[in-house]
Structure formats: structure tokens, C-alpha cells
Amino acid sequence: MNTIKLAGKTLFITGASRGIGKAIALKAAADGANIVIAAKTAEPHPKLAGTIFTAAEEIEKAGGKALPCIVDVRNETQVKSAVENAVKTFGGIDIFNQHSFSH
């Protein structure tokens, strides 16, 4: 089985503040990846644990570098700003992973 080496790669993950998106981010961080956490969750939710900032702390502890970005994927300006910030911070984006949804 071939495995991709993620050390030094940059992953842009929407919905990475919790759930499957965060699990993927933590696995990639353990491999030494840079993670852009693109999610709406800047403030704690009363029923759902985790924010982009708590996820960033966990990613850093796991061995990766984190860039928390407040992003509502329905807002083109926020998405564009997060992409530009990722490129400025990490030099580019190698992998995009979509785990957010809107209703």
C-alpha cells in the first residue's frame, strides 16, 4: 500500500474544528503537515465541543502547524481571504479537504 508523506505539505480543511475534519487534521499533523482550519466555529457552542482555536492547539500538540481561519464556505470573500492567508503563511496549498456543509 502506498502512503503519501504529509510532512511539510499544506492541507486546507473546511469543517476542521470538530468531527471527521478535525480527525483528518490531527492525523496529518502527526505526520508534520501544515493545517489550515477553515470553519465558522470561532466561539464555543453550548452543545458541540471545539473551535478553530482549540483545534489549532491540538494540531500544534500533535506535531503540525496550524492556521485557524474563520470561514463560512457560503461566503466567497471569507474563502478567498483564507486561501490567500494560507498561501502567505505556508507558501501554497497541496491538499483541499471539504468537511463543512450548509443548510
Helices and strands as residue ranges (DSSP letters): E 10-14, H 19-30, E 34-39, H 52-62, E 65-70, H 76-90, E 95-98
